[in-house]
Amino acid sequence: MRKIIFIILVLLTVAMILNGHGASAPILIHRYVTVAGELKVLQLDEKLLGDRFSVTLNNDIILKTDGDDESSRFNIFPVIQILRRISKKIPPFDEVIVFQQKMWGNACSGGPIWFLGLKKNGSFEVSDAIDVCGGEDPIIKEGLDKITVIIAGYSPKYGRGYIPGETWVYKNGKVMKLGTPKK
């Protein structure tokens, strides 16, 4: 009898979660203490996989995504992932966090990459995004005064041909494309 009651409770809980009930928002995804203060990535909705997220610094919202709002930045890629935390100085910043926006499903194995430059005085700057969709995970290299992102070329899953790779540099708070690496 106890097993039957337990199974019924589990099924009811799963049904409530799938219907958007039972989870408490916001849900903490990542938390770091940075040179500029406490950085958090939060899931703001109660959906099982999540469709609304934010990045906060000292509880102030830096970026907010909403997969249901077409006017929201990164609405197609609402899931926020931290690729790398660079705790050394990359001028003019004292620390840089590298983010990638993701989506649920398998339509695109990538997503836009952006940088958050942080200063000890609490100020910050959000960069423009690098458009990435598909292929292997990007390679991120730290230099003395820059961050290099190498995006490998790939063949589309159901397409023909080859999509060439790209090399991008984040330097002085700006993102710029360098060129195409060799195959």
Secondary structure, 3 states (H helix, E strand, C coil): CHHHHHHHHHHHHHHHHHCCCCCCCCEEEEEEEECCEEEEEEECCCCCCCCEEEEEECCEEEEEEECCCCCCCCCCCCEEEEEEEECCCECCECEEEEEEEECCCCCCCCCCEEEEEECCCCCEEECCCECCCCCCCCEEEECCCEEEEEECCECCCCCCCCECCEEEEEECCEEEEEECCCC
